[in-house]
Amino acid sequence: MKSDKSSVFKVLVDEQLQYFQKNDPKIISLEEGTSVQCNLTTKLQSLPVSSVMEITKLKAEETLQTKTSYSSGMILQMYEFKKDKKGKDILIYSEKNTFSETRNQYGFMLIGFFYKLFYNRGIAKRMRYIDNLSMHVS
């Protein structure tokens, strides 16, 4: 990250808040337990699915975690600040997919390698976008 941790965290929360507000304009701030009904596209079938996204962890300048629940499973996404070997702040993104049906889990495992290649590119692009936005935060 080129930006400082507090600016990056502010952008992360602001971006998540904008997404929540797009689905429910009544939401004015985020805190643990804030949730929103939304339609997301599935990874395996590329179909829109009714989902509930909830903030499960929100600790200033440390962690932002969301849980997305839908009929076929759950996605746990986390942004977490850590220190690298040189003591510099880094932002780590992780995602865990859980499926309610075994066949969906196996299907995801089969395409997982290819999915991961494309997904990593998308996440790298997203992280650069967040860092660039952070450089303009006061």
Summary of the structure (lengths in Angstrom):
residues: 138
radius of gyration: 15.9
end to end distance: 16.3
largest distance: 48.2
contacts: 354
relative contact order: 0.17
helix: 38%
strand: 36%
